[in-house]
Amino acid sequence: MEDGKSNDENSIEEIPTLNKILESLVSDASELIRDLNWSVKTYLIFGLMSTLFGIEVLAQNMESLAERFYTPLFVSGALIFCGVAQIITFYRLRKKYSRLFKVQTELKP
């Protein structure tokens, strides 16, 4: 019977240590989710930038298209395509990790 009591006492003594470990895990998880959220947002930022640069390249080189010089058209098309792909990736990742982003507000210490 004494062994049972000593096991209970050891378990009670371990609770503060386990609480400290769990608090550090929650803190680390919150930071990780915050970093993930920022990484997902960068897809939108750089996607918009690439798309706008593609449109700008196309607008700046309209006269060269009349001369049948299609390199600016290819470059602007590639920039627009990459930008749209990044924006689509942003929406896909935002949907995929939406539950984590909602949990982050609950994990804030």
Buried (B, 14 or more C-beta within 10 A) or exposed (E): EEEEEEEEEEEEEEEEEEEEEEEEEBEEBBEEBBEBBEEBEEBBEBBBEBBEBBBEBBEEBEEEBEEEEEEBBEBBBEBBEBBBBBBEBBEEBBEEBEEBBEEBEEBEE
